[in-house]
Amino acid sequence: MIRGLVVILLFQGLGEIISKVLALPIPGPVIGLVLLLATLLIRGKIDPDLDMVASAFAQHLGLLFIPAAVGVVMFVPKLADYGLAIAAILILSVGLAVATTALCLKWLSKPGPSDIYGSPNQPDGEIASERSTPAGGERP
C-alpha cells in the first residue's frame, strides 16, 4: 500500500515540477494525473498496490468536499447577498449539463451500418455490403 501511495505522490510531484518549470496554467496534480494515466495505458496493467490505494481514495472521495463545504459556510453573508443569482446559475448549468449529456448519448447511440444490416461478416461468409437489395429497396 505504501508503494502505491508513493507512486501517486511521485506523479503529483512530477506534475508540480512540470507546471512550475514550464509556467503552465494547468495545476501540477492534473498534469501528474495525466502522466500517471499515460503510464498506465502504456504499461497496460495496474500495479496491485496502486489499485488498492486508488480504490481507497475513491471510496472516501466525499471527504475531499469537506474543505469546500467549510469554505462555503465561511461566506454565508456573501451567499445571502448573491443567493438568487447563484441558484439561477446552478439551475441553468445543471440543465445545460443534462441537455449536453443527453445529446451526446443520443449521438453516440446511433446505430451504425453493421447494427442495421447485421454483422459485416455473416456466418455463411457473405459480407453484408455485398448482399443484393430486394426489389422493394428495403432489406428484410
N, C-alpha and C positions, 0 to 999 in steps of 0.2 A: 504494500500500500504506500509506503514511503517513496518507493521508486516512481510510482505513478504521479504522486504529488510533486516530486522533484521535476519530472518531465514537464508537467503543466507549468510550473513556476519558471523553468528554463525557457520555455517558449514565450511566456509572458515577458520575461526579462529581455529576450532577444527582440521581441516586438517593440519594447520600450526603447531599446538601443537604436533600432532602425528608425523609429519615429523621431527620436531626438536628433540623430545624426543627419538624417535627410530632411529634417524640419517639415515632416508631413502633417497635414491637418487630421490624420486618422489616429485615434488613440492606440497606444502601444499594445494593450491587451487584444484589440481587434486584429492587429497585424499578427500578433503571436498566435491567435486562434486560427487565422487563415493559414499560417505556416504549419501549424500542427495538423490541420485538415489536409493540406497538400502532402505532408509527410505520411500521414495515414493512408491517403489514396495511393501514393507511390508504393508504399510497403504492401498494401493490400490486406493487412490484418491489423488487429488492435491488440496491444500488449494487455494481458490479463490484469496487471496491476493498474494500468491506466484506465481500463474499463471499470474496475472496481471503484476507483476514486471518482471518475466521471459519473458513474451511477449514483454514488453517494451524494455528489453535488446536485445532481438532477432531482433526487428525492427531497432535498431540503432547499430547493430553489426559492421557495417562498420567503425564506429568511432574508434573502437579499433585498426584499422590498421593504423591510423594516426601516432602514435609514431613510428611504424615500418617504415613507409614511410619517416619520418623525419630522422630516423637513416640511411636509405639508402642514402638520399641526403647528409648527413654528410660525407659519404665515397665515394663520386663521384671519387676522384683521384684513389682510390683502384679499383673501378669498371672499370675505364679506363684501368688499368693495367691487370686486370683479366676478363674483359668483355666477351671475346670469350669463355673462359673456363666455366664461369658461365652460359652463354647462352647455351652452349653444354650440360652441366649437367641438366639445366632446361628442355631442349627439351627431353633429354633421360629419365629423371624422369617422365615427363608427359606421354611420350609414354609407359613406364613401368606401370604407374598407370592405363592408359586406357586399356592396354592389360590385366592386372590383373583383373580389374573390369569386362571386357568382359568375361574372362574365368570363373570368379566366377558366373556371371549371367547365362552363358551357363550351368554350372554345377548345379546351383540351380534351373534352369527352366526345367531340365529333367523331363519328365512325369513319375509319379510313376505307380505302377500296377493298382491302382484304377482309374487313369486317362485314361489308355489304354482300360481297360475292363469295365469301368463304376464304379459306386459306389459299395463297397463290399456288401452292403445290398441293394438288388434290391427291388423295390416297392412291388413285389409279395412275398417277404420273402425269395427268393432264394439268397444264398450267391454266389457271382461271382466266387470264387475259387472252388466251388462245381459243377459248370456247366460243362457239358461234352463238349469236343472239337469235332467239326465236323471231318469227315473222312479226309479232306484235311489238317488238323492240324492247320488251321487258324481260329480264331474266326471271326464272322461276324462284 
